[in-house]
Amino acid sequence: MGRTATAYPAQMGLFQQAEPQQVQILGSPMRCEICHHDLFYQREGKIQTTAMTFFDLDWLNASANCVVCAQCGYVHWFLPIG
């Protein structure tokens, strides 16, 4: 039986690579916190703040690296450190 992934991530056009990939965090393989799957789509996400949204300056908000589980769609956010 082949690997089955949720159909909607690839169809949404939000992801930078066509196929999900394994991800390592600090040298260890990552698994989804919800379903323990090990393949993810990667993308950048904006961290919205109320003040920047109020002044229509959302583009100035910081970015985070997001990995989206290819099986259940859960989004894991990683903030830049430093």
mmCIF file of the N, C-alpha and C atoms, coordinates in Angstrom:
data_MODEL
# 
_entry.id   MODEL 
# 
loop_
_atom_site.group_PDB 
_atom_site.id 
_atom_site.type_symbol 
_atom_site.label_atom_id 
_atom_site.label_alt_id 
_atom_site.label_comp_id 
_atom_site.label_asym_id 
_atom_site.label_entity_id 
_atom_site.label_seq_id 
_atom_site.pdbx_PDB_ins_code 
_atom_site.Cartn_x 
_atom_site.Cartn_y 
_atom_site.Cartn_z 
_atom_site.occupancy 
_atom_site.B_iso_or_equiv 
_atom_site.pdbx_formal_charge 
_atom_site.auth_seq_id 
_atom_site.auth_comp_id 
_atom_site.auth_asym_id 
_atom_site.auth_atom_id 
_atom_site.pdbx_PDB_model_num 
ATOM 1   N N  . MET A 1 1  ? 0.845  -1.176 0.000  1.00 0.00 ? 1  MET A N  1 
ATOM 2   C CA . MET A 1 1  ? 0.000  0.000  0.000  1.00 0.00 ? 1  MET A CA 1 
ATOM 3   C C  . MET A 1 1  ? 0.886  1.233  0.000  1.00 0.00 ? 1  MET A C  1 
ATOM 4   N N  . GLY A 1 2  ? 0.590  2.228  -0.849 1.00 0.00 ? 2  GLY A N  1 
ATOM 5   C CA . GLY A 1 2  ? 1.389  3.442  -0.972 1.00 0.00 ? 2  GLY A CA 1 
ATOM 6   C C  . GLY A 1 2  ? 1.097  4.446  0.130  1.00 0.00 ? 2  GLY A C  1 
ATOM 7   N N  . ARG A 1 3  ? 1.921  5.454  0.186  1.00 0.00 ? 3  ARG A N  1 
ATOM 8   C CA . ARG A 1 3  ? 1.757  6.518  1.163  1.00 0.00 ? 3  ARG A CA 1 
ATOM 9   C C  . ARG A 1 3  ? 0.598  7.407  0.739  1.00 0.00 ? 3  ARG A C  1 
ATOM 10  N N  . THR A 1 4  ? -0.302 7.723  1.660  1.00 0.00 ? 4  THR A N  1 
ATOM 11  C CA . THR A 1 4  ? -1.446 8.550  1.349  1.00 0.00 ? 4  THR A CA 1 
ATOM 12  C C  . THR A 1 4  ? -1.304 9.890  2.056  1.00 0.00 ? 4  THR A C  1 
ATOM 13  N N  . ALA A 1 5  ? -1.392 10.963 1.326  1.00 0.00 ? 5  ALA A N  1 
ATOM 14  C CA . ALA A 1 5  ? -1.325 12.301 1.907  1.00 0.00 ? 5  ALA A CA 1 
ATOM 15  C C  . ALA A 1 5  ? -2.645 13.003 1.651  1.00 0.00 ? 5  ALA A C  1 
ATOM 16  N N  . THR A 1 6  ? -2.950 13.976 2.487  1.00 0.00 ? 6  THR A N  1 
ATOM 17  C CA . THR A 1 6  ? -4.150 14.764 2.300  1.00 0.00 ? 6  THR A CA 1 
ATOM 18  C C  . THR A 1 6  ? -4.075 15.463 0.952  1.00 0.00 ? 6  THR A C  1 
ATOM 19  N N  . ALA A 1 7  ? -5.173 15.483 0.221  1.00 0.00 ? 7  ALA A N  1 
ATOM 20  C CA . ALA A 1 7  ? -5.170 16.018 -1.137 1.00 0.00 ? 7  ALA A CA 1 
ATOM 21  C C  . ALA A 1 7  ? -5.075 17.539 -1.177 1.00 0.00 ? 7  ALA A C  1 
ATOM 22  N N  . TYR A 1 8  ? -5.629 18.243 -0.196 1.00 0.00 ? 8  TYR A N  1 
ATOM 23  C CA . TYR A 1 8  ? -5.729 19.686 -0.333 1.00 0.00 ? 8  TYR A CA 1 
ATOM 24  C C  . TYR A 1 8  ? -4.426 20.463 -0.273 1.00 0.00 ? 8  TYR A C  1 
ATOM 25  N N  . PRO A 1 9  ? -3.341 20.068 0.441  1.00 0.00 ? 9  PRO A N  1 
ATOM 26  C CA . PRO A 1 9  ? -2.165 20.934 0.461  1.00 0.00 ? 9  PRO A CA 1 
ATOM 27  C C  . PRO A 1 9  ? -1.574 21.210 -0.918 1.00 0.00 ? 9  PRO A C  1 
ATOM 28  N N  . ALA A 1 10 ? -1.410 20.220 -1.747 1.00 0.00 ? 10 ALA A N  1 
ATOM 29  C CA . ALA A 1 10 ? -0.805 20.429 -3.067 1.00 0.00 ? 10 ALA A CA 1 
ATOM 30  C C  . ALA A 1 10 ? -1.724 21.244 -3.969 1.00 0.00 ? 10 ALA A C  1 
ATOM 31  N N  . GLN A 1 11 ? -3.017 21.145 -3.771 1.00 0.00 ? 11 GLN A N  1 
ATOM 32  C CA . GLN A 1 11 ? -3.963 21.844 -4.624 1.00 0.00 ? 11 GLN A CA 1 
ATOM 33  C C  . GLN A 1 11 ? -4.126 23.306 -4.224 1.00 0.00 ? 11 GLN A C  1 
ATOM 34  N N  . MET A 1 12 ? -3.757 23.662 -2.999 1.00 0.00 ? 12 MET A N  1 
ATOM 35  C CA . MET A 1 12 ? -3.980 25.017 -2.521 1.00 0.00 ? 12 MET A CA 1 
ATOM 36  C C  . MET A 1 12 ? -3.009 26.023 -3.123 1.00 0.00 ? 12 MET A C  1 
ATOM 37  N N  . GLY A 1 13 ? -1.867 25.571 -3.638 1.00 0.00 ? 13 GLY A N  1 
ATOM 38  C CA . GLY A 1 13 ? -0.918 26.488 -4.230 1.00 0.00 ? 13 GLY A CA 1 
ATOM 39  C C  . GLY A 1 13 ? -0.165 27.336 -3.212 1.00 0.00 ? 13 GLY A C  1 
ATOM 40  N N  . LEU A 1 14 ? -0.145 26.918 -1.964 1.00 0.00 ? 14 LEU A N  1 
ATOM 41  C CA . LEU A 1 14 ? 0.497  27.702 -0.920 1.00 0.00 ? 14 LEU A CA 1 
ATOM 42  C C  . LEU A 1 14 ? 1.900  27.228 -0.600 1.00 0.00 ? 14 LEU A C  1 
ATOM 43  N N  . PHE A 1 15 ? 2.314  26.132 -1.168 1.00 0.00 ? 15 PHE A N  1 
ATOM 44  C CA . PHE A 1 15 ? 3.551  25.508 -0.744 1.00 0.00 ? 15 PHE A CA 1 
ATOM 45  C C  . PHE A 1 15 ? 4.644  25.675 -1.769 1.00 0.00 ? 15 PHE A C  1 
ATOM 46  N N  . GLN A 1 16 ? 5.883  25.808 -1.279 1.00 0.00 ? 16 GLN A N  1 
ATOM 47  C CA . GLN A 1 16 ? 7.006  26.122 -2.148 1.00 0.00 ? 16 GLN A CA 1 
ATOM 48  C C  . GLN A 1 16 ? 7.533  24.911 -2.897 1.00 0.00 ? 16 GLN A C  1 
ATOM 49  N N  . GLN A 1 17 ? 7.359  23.713 -2.400 1.00 0.00 ? 17 GLN A N  1 
ATOM 50  C CA . GLN A 1 17 ? 7.815  22.536 -3.126 1.00 0.00 ? 17 GLN A CA 1 
ATOM 51  C C  . GLN A 1 17 ? 6.614  21.640 -3.423 1.00 0.00 ? 17 GLN A C  1 
ATOM 52  N N  . ALA A 1 18 ? 6.707  20.882 -4.501 1.00 0.00 ? 18 ALA A N  1 
ATOM 53  C CA . ALA A 1 18 ? 5.587  20.060 -4.947 1.00 0.00 ? 18 ALA A CA 1 
ATOM 54  C C  . ALA A 1 18 ? 5.387  18.828 -4.075 1.00 0.00 ? 18 ALA A C  1 
ATOM 55  N N  . GLU A 1 19 ? 6.463  18.260 -3.581 1.00 0.00 ? 19 GLU A N  1 
ATOM 56  C CA . GLU A 1 19 ? 6.381  17.033 -2.791 1.00 0.00 ? 19 GLU A CA 1 
ATOM 57  C C  . GLU A 1 19 ? 6.754  17.308 -1.334 1.00 0.00 ? 19 GLU A C  1 
ATOM 58  N N  . PRO A 1 20 ? 6.059  16.677 -0.393 1.00 0.00 ? 20 PRO A N  1 
ATOM 59  C CA . PRO A 1 20 ? 6.442  16.845 1.012  1.00 0.00 ? 20 PRO A CA 1 
ATOM 60  C C  . PRO A 1 20 ? 7.804  16.206 1.273  1.00 0.00 ? 20 PRO A C  1 
ATOM 61  N N  . GLN A 1 21 ? 8.508  16.739 2.270  1.00 0.00 ? 21 GLN A N  1 
ATOM 62  C CA . GLN A 1 21 ? 9.847  16.268 2.582  1.00 0.00 ? 21 GLN A CA 1 
ATOM 63  C C  . GLN A 1 21 ? 9.997  16.028 4.077  1.00 0.00 ? 21 GLN A C  1 
ATOM 64  N N  . GLN A 1 22 ? 11.005 15.243 4.437  1.00 0.00 ? 22 GLN A N  1 
ATOM 65  C CA . GLN A 1 22 ? 11.344 15.088 5.838  1.00 0.00 ? 22 GLN A CA 1 
ATOM 66  C C  . GLN A 1 22 ? 12.052 16.340 6.306  1.00 0.00 ? 22 GLN A C  1 
ATOM 67  N N  . VAL A 1 23 ? 11.889 16.680 7.577  1.00 0.00 ? 23 VAL A N  1 
ATOM 68  C CA . VAL A 1 23 ? 12.462 17.884 8.158  1.00 0.00 ? 23 VAL A CA 1 
ATOM 69  C C  . VAL A 1 23 ? 13.254 17.499 9.394  1.00 0.00 ? 23 VAL A C  1 
ATOM 70  N N  . GLN A 1 24 ? 14.399 18.140 9.585  1.00 0.00 ? 24 GLN A N  1 
ATOM 71  C CA . GLN A 1 24 ? 15.182 17.922 10.799 1.00 0.00 ? 24 GLN A CA 1 
ATOM 72  C C  . GLN A 1 24 ? 15.206 19.207 11.608 1.00 0.00 ? 24 GLN A C  1 
ATOM 73  N N  . ILE A 1 25 ? 15.046 19.065 12.913 1.00 0.00 ? 25 ILE A N  1 
ATOM 74  C CA . ILE A 1 25 ? 15.121 20.174 13.844 1.00 0.00 ? 25 ILE A CA 1 
ATOM 75  C C  . ILE A 1 25 ? 16.255 19.880 14.808 1.00 0.00 ? 25 ILE A C  1 
ATOM 76  N N  . LEU A 1 26 ? 17.268 20.738 14.815 1.00 0.00 ? 26 LEU A N  1 
ATOM 77  C CA . LEU A 1 26 ? 18.458 20.558 15.655 1.00 0.00 ? 26 LEU A CA 1 
ATOM 78  C C  . LEU A 1 26 ? 19.069 19.175 15.464 1.00 0.00 ? 26 LEU A C  1 
ATOM 79  N N  . GLY A 1 27 ? 19.064 18.694 14.227 1.00 0.00 ? 27 GLY A N  1 
ATOM 80  C CA . GLY A 1 27 ? 19.688 17.425 13.890 1.00 0.00 ? 27 GLY A CA 1 
ATOM 81  C C  . GLY A 1 27 ? 18.841 16.190 14.134 1.00 0.00 ? 27 GLY A C  1 
ATOM 82  N N  . SER A 1 28 ? 17.621 16.363 14.614 1.00 0.00 ? 28 SER A N  1 
ATOM 83  C CA . SER A 1 28 ? 16.730 15.218 14.862 1.00 0.00 ? 28 SER A CA 1 
ATOM 84  C C  . SER A 1 28 ? 15.559 15.250 13.892 1.00 0.00 ? 28 SER A C  1 
ATOM 85  N N  . PRO A 1 29 ? 15.137 14.076 13.401 1.00 0.00 ? 29 PRO A N  1 
ATOM 86  C CA . PRO A 1 29 ? 13.996 14.051 12.483 1.00 0.00 ? 29 PRO A CA 1 
ATOM 87  C C  . PRO A 1 29 ? 12.717 14.506 13.189 1.00 0.00 ? 29 PRO A C  1 
ATOM 88  N N  . MET A 1 30 ? 11.950 15.324 12.507 1.00 0.00 ? 30 MET A N  1 
ATOM 89  C CA . MET A 1 30 ? 10.711 15.851 13.070 1.00 0.00 ? 30 MET A CA 1 
ATOM 90  C C  . MET A 1 30 ? 9.552  14.923 12.759 1.00 0.00 ? 30 MET A C  1 
ATOM 91  N N  . ARG A 1 31 ? 8.620  14.846 13.693 1.00 0.00 ? 31 ARG A N  1 
ATOM 92  C CA . ARG A 1 31 ? 7.359  14.127 13.509 1.00 0.00 ? 31 ARG A CA 1 
ATOM 93  C C  . ARG A 1 31 ? 6.231  15.081 13.899 1.00 0.00 ? 31 ARG A C  1 
ATOM 94  N N  . CYS A 1 32 ? 5.116  14.958 13.234 1.00 0.00 ? 32 CYS A N  1 
ATOM 95  C CA . CYS A 1 32 ? 3.959  15.799 13.524 1.00 0.00 ? 32 CYS A CA 1 
ATOM 96  C C  . CYS A 1 32 ? 3.497  15.588 14.968 1.00 0.00 ? 32 CYS A C  1 
ATOM 97  N N  . GLU A 1 33 ? 3.180  16.673 15.643 1.00 0.00 ? 33 GLU A N  1 
ATOM 98  C CA . GLU A 1 33 ? 2.698  16.601 17.022 1.00 0.00 ? 33 GLU A CA 1 
ATOM 99  C C  . GLU A 1 33 ? 1.321  15.934 17.123 1.00 0.00 ? 33 GLU A C  1 
ATOM 100 N N  . ILE A 1 34 ? 0.557  15.963 16.064 1.00 0.00 ? 34 ILE A N  1 
ATOM 101 C CA . ILE A 1 34 ? -0.805 15.418 16.097 1.00 0.00 ? 34 ILE A CA 1 
ATOM 102 C C  . ILE A 1 34 ? -0.848 13.960 15.650 1.00 0.00 ? 34 ILE A C  1 
ATOM 103 N N  . CYS A 1 35 ? -0.335 13.666 14.438 1.00 0.00 ? 35 CYS A N  1 
ATOM 104 C CA . CYS A 1 35 ? -0.494 12.321 13.869 1.00 0.00 ? 35 CYS A CA 1 
ATOM 105 C C  . CYS A 1 35 ? 0.823  11.544 13.762 1.00 0.00 ? 35 CYS A C  1 
ATOM 106 N N  . HIS A 1 36 ? 1.949  12.173 14.116 1.00 0.00 ? 36 HIS A N  1 
ATOM 107 C CA . HIS A 1 36 ? 3.285  11.556 14.112 1.00 0.00 ? 36 HIS A CA 1 
ATOM 108 C C  . HIS A 1 36 ? 3.791  11.207 12.716 1.00 0.00 ? 36 HIS A C  1 
ATOM 109 N N  . HIS A 1 37 ? 3.208  11.787 11.692 1.00 0.00 ? 37 HIS A N  1 
ATOM 110 C CA . HIS A 1 37 ? 3.682  11.611 10.314 1.00 0.00 ? 37 HIS A CA 1 
ATOM 111 C C  . HIS A 1 37 ? 5.029  12.315 10.171 1.00 0.00 ? 37 HIS A C  1 
ATOM 112 N N  . ASP A 1 38 ? 5.840  11.920 9.191  1.00 0.00 ? 38 ASP A N  1 
ATOM 113 C CA . ASP A 1 38 ? 7.187  12.491 9.079  1.00 0.00 ? 38 ASP A CA 1 
ATOM 114 C C  . ASP A 1 38 ? 7.457  13.230 7.769  1.00 0.00 ? 38 ASP A C  1 
ATOM 115 N N  . LEU A 1 39 ? 6.418  13.561 7.003  1.00 0.00 ? 39 LEU A N  1 
ATOM 116 C CA . LEU A 1 39 ? 6.601  14.323 5.762  1.00 0.00 ? 39 LEU A CA 1 
ATOM 117 C C  . LEU A 1 39 ? 5.856  15.647 5.867  1.00 0.00 ? 39 LEU A C  1 
ATOM 118 N N  . PHE A 1 40 ? 6.536  16.727 5.414  1.00 0.00 ? 40 PHE A N  1 
ATOM 119 C CA . PHE A 1 40 ? 5.994  18.072 5.592  1.00 0.00 ? 40 PHE A CA 1 
ATOM 120 C C  . PHE A 1 40 ? 6.198  18.922 4.349  1.00 0.00 ? 40 PHE A C  1 
ATOM 121 N N  . TYR A 1 41 ? 5.296  19.890 4.168  1.00 0.00 ? 41 TYR A N  1 
ATOM 122 C CA . TYR A 1 41 ? 5.470  20.972 3.217  1.00 0.00 ? 41 TYR A CA 1 
ATOM 123 C C  . TYR A 1 41 ? 6.054  22.137 4.008  1.00 0.00 ? 41 TYR A C  1 
ATOM 124 N N  . GLN A 1 42 ? 6.909  22.938 3.390  1.00 0.00 ? 42 GLN A N  1 
ATOM 125 C CA . GLN A 1 42 ? 7.488  24.088 4.079  1.00 0.00 ? 42 GLN A CA 1 
ATOM 126 C C  . GLN A 1 42 ? 7.034  25.371 3.417  1.00 0.00 ? 42 GLN A C  1 
ATOM 127 N N  . ARG A 1 43 ? 6.820  26.392 4.239  1.00 0.00 ? 43 ARG A N  1 
ATOM 128 C CA . ARG A 1 43 ? 6.473  27.717 3.729  1.00 0.00 ? 43 ARG A CA 1 
ATOM 129 C C  . ARG A 1 43 ? 6.776  28.760 4.783  1.00 0.00 ? 43 ARG A C  1 
ATOM 130 N N  . GLU A 1 44 ? 6.728  30.009 4.380  1.00 0.00 ? 44 GLU A N  1 
ATOM 131 C CA . GLU A 1 44 ? 6.933  31.129 5.290  1.00 0.00 ? 44 GLU A CA 1 
ATOM 132 C C  . GLU A 1 44 ? 5.573  31.652 5.728  1.00 0.00 ? 44 GLU A C  1 
ATOM 133 N N  . GLY A 1 45 ? 5.470  32.052 6.995  1.00 0.00 ? 45 GLY A N  1 
ATOM 134 C CA . GLY A 1 45 ? 4.233  32.633 7.502  1.00 0.00 ? 45 GLY A CA 1 
ATOM 135 C C  . GLY A 1 45 ? 4.517  33.962 8.178  1.00 0.00 ? 45 GLY A C  1 
ATOM 136 N N  . LYS A 1 46 ? 3.569  34.866 8.141  1.00 0.00 ? 46 LYS A N  1 
ATOM 137 C CA . LYS A 1 46 ? 3.706  36.164 8.790  1.00 0.00 ? 46 LYS A CA 1 
ATOM 138 C C  . LYS A 1 46 ? 3.099  36.095 10.192 1.00 0.00 ? 46 LYS A C  1 
ATOM 139 N N  . ILE A 1 47 ? 3.790  36.706 11.134 1.00 0.00 ? 47 ILE A N  1 
ATOM 140 C CA . ILE A 1 47 ? 3.303  36.777 12.509 1.00 0.00 ? 47 ILE A CA 1 
ATOM 141 C C  . ILE A 1 47 ? 2.584  38.108 12.655 1.00 0.00 ? 47 ILE A C  1 
ATOM 142 N N  . GLN A 1 48 ? 1.268  38.073 12.666 1.00 0.00 ? 48 GLN A N  1 
ATOM 143 C CA . GLN A 1 48 ? 0.492  39.311 12.693 1.00 0.00 ? 48 GLN A CA 1 
ATOM 144 C C  . GLN A 1 48 ? 0.407  39.884 14.098 1.00 0.00 ? 48 GLN A C  1 
ATOM 145 N N  . THR A 1 49 ? 0.485  41.210 14.171 1.00 0.00 ? 49 THR A N  1 
ATOM 146 C CA . THR A 1 49 ? 0.310  41.914 15.434 1.00 0.00 ? 49 THR A CA 1 
ATOM 147 C C  . THR A 1 49 ? -0.825 42.914 15.276 1.00 0.00 ? 49 THR A C  1 
ATOM 148 N N  . THR A 1 50 ? -1.524 43.181 16.350 1.00 0.00 ? 50 THR A N  1 
ATOM 149 C CA . THR A 1 50 ? -2.674 44.076 16.315 1.00 0.00 ? 50 THR A CA 1 
ATOM 150 C C  . THR A 1 50 ? -2.281 45.480 15.867 1.00 0.00 ? 50 THR A C  1 
ATOM 151 N N  . ALA A 1 51 ? -1.167 46.000 16.392 1.00 0.00 ? 51 ALA A N  1 
ATOM 152 C CA . ALA A 1 51 ? -0.770 47.370 16.070 1.00 0.00 ? 51 ALA A CA 1 
ATOM 153 C C  . ALA A 1 51 ? -0.463 47.522 14.576 1.00 0.00 ? 51 ALA A C  1 
ATOM 154 N N  . MET A 1 52 ? 0.300  46.582 14.019 1.00 0.00 ? 52 MET A N  1 
ATOM 155 C CA . MET A 1 52 ? 0.651  46.682 12.597 1.00 0.00 ? 52 MET A CA 1 
ATOM 156 C C  . MET A 1 52 ? -0.589 46.531 11.717 1.00 0.00 ? 52 MET A C  1 
ATOM 157 N N  . THR A 1 53 ? -1.507 45.675 12.111 1.00 0.00 ? 53 THR A N  1 
ATOM 158 C CA . THR A 1 53 ? -2.745 45.500 11.350 1.00 0.00 ? 53 THR A CA 1 
ATOM 159 C C  . THR A 1 53 ? -3.580 46.767 11.416 1.00 0.00 ? 53 THR A C  1 
ATOM 160 N N  . PHE A 1 54 ? -3.654 47.388 12.588 1.00 0.00 ? 54 PHE A N  1 
ATOM 161 C CA . PHE A 1 54 ? -4.430 48.621 12.758 1.00 0.00 ? 54 PHE A CA 1 
ATOM 162 C C  . PHE A 1 54 ? -3.931 49.709 11.817 1.00 0.00 ? 54 PHE A C  1 
ATOM 163 N N  . PHE A 1 55 ? -2.618 49.825 11.662 1.00 0.00 ? 55 PHE A N  1 
ATOM 164 C CA . PHE A 1 55 ? -2.039 50.852 10.798 1.00 0.00 ? 55 PHE A CA 1 
ATOM 165 C C  . PHE A 1 55 ? -1.814 50.366 9.364  1.00 0.00 ? 55 PHE A C  1 
ATOM 166 N N  . ASP A 1 56 ? -2.348 49.193 9.023  1.00 0.00 ? 56 ASP A N  1 
ATOM 167 C CA . ASP A 1 56 ? -2.232 48.611 7.686  1.00 0.00 ? 56 ASP A CA 1 
ATOM 168 C C  . ASP A 1 56 ? -0.766 48.432 7.274  1.00 0.00 ? 56 ASP A C  1 
ATOM 169 N N  . LEU A 1 57 ? 0.053  47.978 8.230  1.00 0.00 ? 57 LEU A N  1 
ATOM 170 C CA . LEU A 1 57 ? 1.473  47.749 7.996  1.00 0.00 ? 57 LEU A CA 1 
ATOM 171 C C  . LEU A 1 57 ? 1.847  46.283 8.217  1.00 0.00 ? 57 LEU A C  1 
ATOM 172 N N  . ASP A 1 58 ? 0.942  45.381 7.880  1.00 0.00 ? 58 ASP A N  1 
ATOM 173 C CA . ASP A 1 58 ? 1.189  43.949 8.101  1.00 0.00 ? 58 ASP A CA 1 
ATOM 174 C C  . ASP A 1 58 ? 2.466  43.457 7.424  1.00 0.00 ? 58 ASP A C  1 
ATOM 175 N N  . TRP A 1 59 ? 2.851  44.076 6.330  1.00 0.00 ? 59 TRP A N  1 
ATOM 176 C CA . TRP A 1 59 ? 4.047  43.645 5.607  1.00 0.00 ? 59 TRP A CA 1 
ATOM 177 C C  . TRP A 1 59 ? 5.305  43.842 6.440  1.00 0.00 ? 59 TRP A C  1 
ATOM 178 N N  . LEU A 1 60 ? 5.253  44.659 7.508  1.00 0.00 ? 60 LEU A N  1 
ATOM 179 C CA . LEU A 1 60 ? 6.411  44.875 8.376  1.00 0.00 ? 60 LEU A CA 1 
ATOM 180 C C  . LEU A 1 60 ? 6.541  43.820 9.482  1.00 0.00 ? 60 LEU A C  1 
ATOM 181 N N  . ASN A 1 61 ? 5.525  42.994 9.648  1.00 0.00 ? 61 ASN A N  1 
ATOM 182 C CA . ASN A 1 61 ? 5.565  41.971 10.683 1.00 0.00 ? 61 ASN A CA 1 
ATOM 183 C C  . ASN A 1 61 ? 6.671  40.954 10.416 1.00 0.00 ? 61 ASN A C  1 
ATOM 184 N N  . ALA A 1 62 ? 7.157  40.343 11.471 1.00 0.00 ? 62 ALA A N  1 
ATOM 185 C CA . ALA A 1 62 ? 8.196  39.313 11.359 1.00 0.00 ? 62 ALA A CA 1 
ATOM 186 C C  . ALA A 1 62 ? 7.640  38.075 10.671 1.00 0.00 ? 62 ALA A C  1 
ATOM 187 N N  . SER A 1 63 ? 8.548  37.274 10.119 1.00 0.00 ? 63 SER A N  1 
ATOM 188 C CA . SER A 1 63 ? 8.167  36.034 9.457  1.00 0.00 ? 63 SER A CA 1 
ATOM 189 C C  . SER A 1 63 ? 8.601  34.841 10.303 1.00 0.00 ? 63 SER A C  1 
ATOM 190 N N  . ALA A 1 64 ? 7.965  33.714 10.070 1.00 0.00 ? 64 ALA A N  1 
ATOM 191 C CA . ALA A 1 64 ? 8.327  32.461 10.724 1.00 0.00 ? 64 ALA A CA 1 
ATOM 192 C C  . ALA A 1 64 ? 8.388  31.372 9.667  1.00 0.00 ? 64 ALA A C  1 
ATOM 193 N N  . ASN A 1 65 ? 9.158  30.336 9.947  1.00 0.00 ? 65 ASN A N  1 
ATOM 194 C CA . ASN A 1 65 ? 9.208  29.173 9.072  1.00 0.00 ? 65 ASN A CA 1 
ATOM 195 C C  . ASN A 1 65 ? 8.101  28.225 9.523  1.00 0.00 ? 65 ASN A C  1 
ATOM 196 N N  . CYS A 1 66 ? 7.263  27.811 8.597  1.00 0.00 ? 66 CYS A N  1 
ATOM 197 C CA . CYS A 1 66 ? 6.167  26.901 8.919  1.00 0.00 ? 66 CYS A CA 1 
ATOM 198 C C  . CYS A 1 66 ? 6.373  25.580 8.199  1.00 0.00 ? 66 CYS A C  1 
ATOM 199 N N  . VAL A 1 67 ? 6.141  24.490 8.900  1.00 0.00 ? 67 VAL A N  1 
ATOM 200 C CA . VAL A 1 67 ? 6.114  23.181 8.256  1.00 0.00 ? 67 VAL A CA 1 
ATOM 201 C C  . VAL A 1 67 ? 4.719  22.611 8.481  1.00 0.00 ? 67 VAL A C  1 
ATOM 202 N N  . VAL A 1 68 ? 4.116  22.159 7.391  1.00 0.00 ? 68 VAL A N  1 
ATOM 203 C CA . VAL A 1 68 ? 2.735  21.697 7.408  1.00 0.00 ? 68 VAL A CA 1 
ATOM 204 C C  . VAL A 1 68 ? 2.726  20.194 7.177  1.00 0.00 ? 68 VAL A C  1 
ATOM 205 N N  . CYS A 1 69 ? 2.130  19.455 8.085  1.00 0.00 ? 69 CYS A N  1 
ATOM 206 C CA . CYS A 1 69 ? 2.079  18.001 7.978  1.00 0.00 ? 69 CYS A CA 1 
ATOM 207 C C  . CYS A 1 69 ? 1.348  17.601 6.700  1.00 0.00 ? 69 CYS A C  1 
ATOM 208 N N  . ALA A 1 70 ? 1.958  16.727 5.923  1.00 0.00 ? 70 ALA A N  1 
ATOM 209 C CA . ALA A 1 70 ? 1.368  16.276 4.660  1.00 0.00 ? 70 ALA A CA 1 
ATOM 210 C C  . ALA A 1 70 ? 0.198  15.337 4.880  1.00 0.00 ? 70 ALA A C  1 
ATOM 211 N N  . GLN A 1 71 ? 0.048  14.815 6.094  1.00 0.00 ? 71 GLN A N  1 
ATOM 212 C CA . GLN A 1 71 ? -1.037 13.877 6.349  1.00 0.00 ? 71 GLN A CA 1 
ATOM 213 C C  . GLN A 1 71 ? -2.263 14.553 6.970  1.00 0.00 ? 71 GLN A C  1 
ATOM 214 N N  . CYS A 1 72 ? -2.053 15.347 8.033  1.00 0.00 ? 72 CYS A N  1 
ATOM 215 C CA . CYS A 1 72 ? -3.214 15.925 8.729  1.00 0.00 ? 72 CYS A CA 1 
ATOM 216 C C  . CYS A 1 72 ? -3.359 17.430 8.535  1.00 0.00 ? 72 CYS A C  1 
ATOM 217 N N  . GLY A 1 73 ? -2.318 18.105 7.998  1.00 0.00 ? 73 GLY A N  1 
ATOM 218 C CA . GLY A 1 73 ? -2.407 19.536 7.738  1.00 0.00 ? 73 GLY A CA 1 
ATOM 219 C C  . GLY A 1 73 ? -2.068 20.425 8.917  1.00 0.00 ? 73 GLY A C  1 
ATOM 220 N N  . TYR A 1 74 ? -1.660 19.849 10.039 1.00 0.00 ? 74 TYR A N  1 
ATOM 221 C CA . TYR A 1 74 ? -1.302 20.657 11.204 1.00 0.00 ? 74 TYR A CA 1 
ATOM 222 C C  . TYR A 1 74 ? -0.087 21.524 10.872 1.00 0.00 ? 74 TYR A C  1 
ATOM 223 N N  . VAL A 1 75 ? -0.129 22.799 11.263 1.00 0.00 ? 75 VAL A N  1 
ATOM 224 C CA . VAL A 1 75 ? 0.954  23.738 10.959 1.00 0.00 ? 75 VAL A CA 1 
ATOM 225 C C  . VAL A 1 75 ? 1.830  23.901 12.203 1.00 0.00 ? 75 VAL A C  1 
ATOM 226 N N  . HIS A 1 76 ? 3.124  23.631 12.031 1.00 0.00 ? 76 HIS A N  1 
ATOM 227 C CA . HIS A 1 76 ? 4.118  23.816 13.085 1.00 0.00 ? 76 HIS A CA 1 
ATOM 228 C C  . HIS A 1 76 ? 4.877  25.102 12.774 1.00 0.00 ? 76 HIS A C  1 
ATOM 229 N N  . TRP A 1 77 ? 4.907  26.058 13.702 1.00 0.00 ? 77 TRP A N  1 
ATOM 230 C CA . TRP A 1 77 ? 5.549  27.364 13.500 1.00 0.00 ? 77 TRP A CA 1 
ATOM 231 C C  . TRP A 1 77 ? 6.901  27.367 14.196 1.00 0.00 ? 77 TRP A C  1 
ATOM 232 N N  . PHE A 1 78 ? 7.918  27.912 13.510 1.00 0.00 ? 78 PHE A N  1 
ATOM 233 C CA . PHE A 1 78 ? 9.247  28.059 14.081 1.00 0.00 ? 78 PHE A CA 1 
ATOM 234 C C  . PHE A 1 78 ? 9.687  29.512 13.931 1.00 0.00 ? 78 PHE A C  1 
ATOM 235 N N  . LEU A 1 79 ? 9.883  30.174 15.054 1.00 0.00 ? 79 LEU A N  1 
ATOM 236 C CA . LEU A 1 79 ? 10.287 31.576 15.056 1.00 0.00 ? 79 LEU A CA 1 
ATOM 237 C C  . LEU A 1 79 ? 11.799 31.681 14.893 1.00 0.00 ? 79 LEU A C  1 
ATOM 238 N N  . PRO A 1 80 ? 12.246 32.766 14.263 1.00 0.00 ? 80 PRO A N  1 
ATOM 239 C CA . PRO A 1 80 ? 13.695 32.964 14.159 1.00 0.00 ? 80 PRO A CA 1 
ATOM 240 C C  . PRO A 1 80 ? 14.269 33.243 15.550 1.00 0.00 ? 80 PRO A C  1 
ATOM 241 N N  . ILE A 1 81 ? 15.394 32.634 15.853 1.00 0.00 ? 81 ILE A N  1 
ATOM 242 C CA . ILE A 1 81 ? 16.043 32.807 17.146 1.00 0.00 ? 81 ILE A CA 1 
ATOM 243 C C  . ILE A 1 81 ? 17.264 33.705 16.945 1.00 0.00 ? 81 ILE A C  1 
ATOM 244 N N  . GLY A 1 82 ? 17.372 34.691 17.821 1.00 0.00 ? 82 GLY A N  1 
ATOM 245 C CA . GLY A 1 82 ? 18.565 35.531 17.784 1.00 0.00 ? 82 GLY A CA 1 
ATOM 246 C C  . GLY A 1 82 ? 18.324 36.879 17.383 1.00 0.00 ? 82 GLY A C  1 
# 
